[in-house]
Amino acid sequence: MLLRRIARLALQSCLIFVAAQVATACGADAPLPPTVAADTVPAGSPPAGFPEPTRPATIYVGADSLYQYPGGNGLLSRYVFYDDDTFALQFYSAARGPFEYKGRLLHAGSTLDLRFDAQSSAGPWIATGSLRADTLSVSYGVAMEMSDFQGGAYIRSR
């Protein structure tokens, strides 16, 4: 009985925390991220500014608008999947140049479990990807969403 009550209180606390985070994220002053339809994602060669992979890799490129912010500042993004089940989420900005977040990939059919090496005080950085034809759809866990990662579609470029 005591364990059940503790579990219920823990669940209520988690729900209150999530509700507070959603309320903060959905505040009137917060800009909404753009919505990108899968058919607007560019295909073809990788965007300029990204480094060439140093080993065999499959690359999925995100739409230019995926990480656009008010004032014209934005990031280009792409996923680079290597043959050894590692990956890099790479970004490029004109102001900062290229940077990346590395991780390990776990397969489960057409579903990908993306475990990033980095993490935040909110928890581990994880994402889920689903493959359909040449499109990779990515959704991020709460810790990454709280760090401003935007889920969306990426198109295979090679």
C-alpha positions as CSV (number, residue, x, y, z in Angstrom):
1,M,0.0,0.0,0.0
2,L,2.8,2.4,0.9
3,L,4.7,1.6,-2.3
4,R,1.6,2.2,-4.3
5,R,1.1,5.6,-2.7
6,I,4.8,6.5,-3.3
7,A,4.5,5.5,-6.9
8,R,1.3,7.5,-7.4
9,L,3.0,10.6,-5.8
10,A,6.1,10.1,-8.0
11,L,3.9,9.9,-11.1
12,Q,1.9,13.0,-10.1
13,S,5.2,14.9,-9.6
14,C,6.4,13.9,-13.0
15,L,3.1,14.9,-14.7
16,I,3.3,18.3,-12.9
17,F,6.9,18.8,-14.1
18,V,6.0,17.9,-17.7
19,A,2.9,20.1,-17.6
20,A,5.0,23.0,-16.4
21,Q,7.6,22.4,-19.1
22,V,4.9,22.3,-21.8
23,A,3.2,25.5,-20.4
24,T,6.6,27.3,-20.5
25,A,7.4,26.1,-24.0
26,C,4.0,27.1,-25.2
27,G,4.0,30.6,-23.7
28,A,2.7,33.5,-25.8
29,D,6.1,35.0,-26.2
30,A,7.8,31.8,-27.4
31,P,8.2,31.6,-31.2
32,L,6.7,28.4,-32.7
33,P,9.0,26.2,-34.7
34,P,8.2,25.9,-38.4
35,T,6.3,22.9,-39.6
36,V,8.1,21.1,-42.5
37,A,6.3,18.8,-44.8
38,A,8.4,15.8,-45.9
39,D,8.0,16.7,-49.6
40,T,9.8,20.1,-49.0
41,V,13.0,18.5,-47.7
42,P,15.8,19.0,-50.2
43,A,17.3,16.0,-51.8
44,G,20.6,15.6,-53.7
45,S,24.1,16.6,-52.6
46,P,24.8,17.6,-49.0
47,P,24.7,21.3,-48.2
48,A,27.8,23.3,-48.5
49,G,29.8,23.8,-45.4
50,F,29.6,20.3,-44.0
51,P,32.8,18.2,-43.8
52,E,33.1,15.2,-46.1
53,P,32.7,12.0,-44.0
54,T,36.1,10.3,-43.4
55,R,34.7,6.8,-43.8
56,P,31.7,5.1,-45.6
57,A,28.5,6.7,-44.5
58,T,24.8,7.2,-45.3
59,I,23.7,10.8,-45.1
60,Y,20.2,12.2,-44.5
61,V,19.7,15.9,-45.0
62,G,17.2,18.0,-43.1
63,A,15.1,20.8,-44.6
64,D,16.8,24.3,-44.5
65,S,13.8,25.5,-42.5
66,L,14.0,22.9,-39.8
67,Y,16.2,25.1,-37.6
68,Q,15.3,28.6,-38.8
69,Y,14.8,31.2,-36.2
70,P,13.4,34.8,-36.3
71,G,15.9,37.3,-37.8
72,G,17.2,34.8,-40.4
73,N,19.6,33.0,-38.1
74,G,19.5,29.3,-38.8
75,L,21.3,26.0,-38.9
76,L,21.6,23.4,-41.5
77,S,21.3,19.9,-40.2
78,R,22.0,16.3,-41.3
79,Y,22.4,12.8,-39.9
80,V,25.5,10.8,-40.9
81,F,25.2,7.1,-40.2
82,Y,28.4,5.0,-40.3
83,D,28.8,1.3,-41.0
84,D,29.9,0.6,-37.4
85,D,26.5,1.7,-36.0
86,T,27.7,5.1,-34.9
87,F,26.3,8.3,-36.1
88,A,26.7,12.1,-36.0
89,L,24.0,14.7,-36.0
90,Q,25.8,17.5,-37.7
91,F,24.9,21.2,-37.9
92,Y,26.3,24.1,-39.9
93,S,25.8,27.8,-39.3
94,A,27.5,30.7,-41.2
95,A,28.5,32.2,-37.8
96,R,29.8,29.1,-36.1
97,G,30.8,26.7,-38.8
98,P,30.2,23.0,-38.5
99,F,29.7,21.1,-35.2
100,E,28.2,17.8,-34.3
101,Y,26.8,15.5,-31.7
102,K,27.9,11.9,-31.8
103,G,26.1,8.7,-30.7
104,R,25.4,5.1,-31.1
105,L,22.6,3.5,-33.2
106,L,20.5,0.5,-32.3
107,H,18.3,-1.1,-35.0
108,A,14.8,-2.6,-34.6
109,G,13.5,-3.2,-38.1
110,S,12.6,0.2,-39.6
111,T,12.8,1.9,-36.2
112,L,16.1,3.4,-35.0
113,D,17.1,4.0,-31.4
114,L,19.5,7.0,-31.4
115,R,21.6,7.2,-28.2
116,F,23.7,10.4,-28.1
117,D,27.0,10.5,-26.2
118,A,26.0,13.9,-24.7
119,Q,23.4,14.4,-22.1
120,S,21.9,17.2,-20.0
121,S,20.9,17.6,-16.4
122,A,17.3,16.8,-17.6
123,G,18.5,13.3,-18.6
124,P,20.0,11.3,-21.4
125,W,19.8,12.5,-25.0
126,I,17.8,10.0,-26.9
127,A,15.8,10.1,-30.1
128,T,13.7,7.7,-32.2
129,G,14.0,7.5,-36.0
130,S,11.7,5.7,-38.4
131,L,12.8,4.9,-42.0
132,R,10.3,4.9,-44.8
133,A,11.7,4.7,-48.3
134,D,14.4,7.5,-48.4
135,T,12.9,9.5,-45.5
136,L,14.1,9.4,-41.9
137,S,11.6,10.9,-39.5
138,V,13.2,11.8,-36.1
139,S,11.5,12.6,-32.8
140,Y,13.5,13.6,-29.7
141,G,13.1,12.6,-26.1
142,V,12.1,15.3,-23.5
143,A,15.7,16.1,-22.5
144,M,16.6,17.0,-26.1
145,E,13.4,18.9,-26.8
146,M,14.2,21.0,-23.7
147,S,17.6,21.7,-25.3
148,D,15.8,23.0,-28.5
149,F,16.2,20.0,-30.8
150,Q,13.5,20.0,-33.5
151,G,12.1,16.7,-34.7
152,G,11.4,16.4,-38.4
153,A,12.1,14.7,-41.7
154,Y,15.5,14.1,-43.2
155,I,15.9,12.9,-46.8
156,R,18.6,10.4,-47.9
157,S,21.2,12.2,-50.0
158,R,23.7,9.3,-50.3
